[in-house]
């Protein structure tokens, strides 16, 4: 699907995409361009309205979802907040970094320069500076190539003792949006999984 075809798809499904913010649409475009065989664009007739979803704060998603992706907006926010403790606990998927090449050398150079500028004047350890610089330019170029680290098979930011996210006030955007795809709609494929009691209730209401 070409860029023009993606835009036409959005126009043909206004019930989902017309009210979507530009950040959401841009992320969908980027993901589709990078992973066309792994991403499906949701049609109106497939979407499940989930405005009644209520998070039970059970922590199951934090403990069972294997990859929790970090986007560029997350990284920029954490840099602005000086949350080096968070940035030190994100990892780069090096199997996906070669995808940067599709944007060309000039785009990669601009992303690197922008990353370096974002950290200019910040007093941080040089090893951490190199790591955050890489995380900045990788997320700028490649979606879903940086993830939160894991500990004992769960997100490192999930506290077993308090059964909650310890960075809830600035958690990754994907976590903040869960379980929504766009706006108040969720992907019916999520209803096939049994890990979330809130989604299970949506499924039962739909049945």
Secondary structure in CASP SS format (residue, H / E / C, confidence):
PFRMAT SS
TARGET T0000
AUTHOR 0000-0000-0000
METHOD secondary structure of the structure
MODEL  1
X C 1.00
X C 1.00
X H 1.00
X H 1.00
X H 1.00
X H 1.00
X H 1.00
X H 1.00
X H 1.00
X H 1.00
X H 1.00
X H 1.00
X C 1.00
X H 1.00
X H 1.00
X H 1.00
X H 1.00
X C 1.00
X C 1.00
X C 1.00
X C 1.00
X H 1.00
X H 1.00
X H 1.00
X H 1.00
X H 1.00
X H 1.00
X H 1.00
X H 1.00
X H 1.00
X H 1.00
X H 1.00
X H 1.00
X H 1.00
X C 1.00
X C 1.00
X C 1.00
X C 1.00
X C 1.00
X C 1.00
X C 1.00
X C 1.00
X C 1.00
X C 1.00
X C 1.00
X C 1.00
X C 1.00
X E 1.00
X E 1.00
X C 1.00
X C 1.00
X C 1.00
X C 1.00
X C 1.00
X C 1.00
X C 1.00
X C 1.00
X C 1.00
X C 1.00
X H 1.00
X H 1.00
X H 1.00
X H 1.00
X H 1.00
X C 1.00
X C 1.00
X C 1.00
X C 1.00
X E 1.00
X C 1.00
X C 1.00
X H 1.00
X H 1.00
X H 1.00
X H 1.00
X H 1.00
X H 1.00
X H 1.00
X H 1.00
X H 1.00
X C 1.00
X C 1.00
X C 1.00
X H 1.00
X H 1.00
X H 1.00
X H 1.00
X C 1.00
X C 1.00
X E 1.00
X E 1.00
X E 1.00
X C 1.00
X C 1.00
X C 1.00
X C 1.00
X H 1.00
X H 1.00
X H 1.00
X H 1.00
X H 1.00
X H 1.00
X H 1.00
X C 1.00
X H 1.00
X H 1.00
X H 1.00
X H 1.00
X H 1.00
X H 1.00
X H 1.00
X H 1.00
X H 1.00
X H 1.00
X H 1.00
X H 1.00
X H 1.00
X H 1.00
X C 1.00
X C 1.00
X C 1.00
X C 1.00
X C 1.00
X C 1.00
X C 1.00
X H 1.00
X H 1.00
X H 1.00
X H 1.00
X H 1.00
X H 1.00
X H 1.00
X H 1.00
X H 1.00
X H 1.00
X H 1.00
X H 1.00
X H 1.00
X H 1.00
X H 1.00
X H 1.00
X C 1.00
X C 1.00
X C 1.00
X C 1.00
X E 1.00
X E 1.00
X E 1.00
X C 1.00
X E 1.00
X E 1.00
X C 1.00
X C 1.00
X E 1.00
X E 1.00
X C 1.00
X C 1.00
X E 1.00
X E 1.00
X C 1.00
X C 1.00
X C 1.00
X C 1.00
X E 1.00
X E 1.00
X C 1.00
X C 1.00
X H 1.00
X H 1.00
X H 1.00
X C 1.00
X C 1.00
X H 1.00
X H 1.00
X H 1.00
X H 1.00
X H 1.00
X C 1.00
X C 1.00
X C 1.00
X C 1.00
X E 1.00
X C 1.00
X C 1.00
X E 1.00
X E 1.00
X C 1.00
X H 1.00
X H 1.00
X H 1.00
X H 1.00
X H 1.00
X C 1.00
X C 1.00
X C 1.00
X C 1.00
X H 1.00
X H 1.00
X H 1.00
X H 1.00
X H 1.00
X H 1.00
X H 1.00
X H 1.00
X H 1.00
X H 1.00
X C 1.00
END
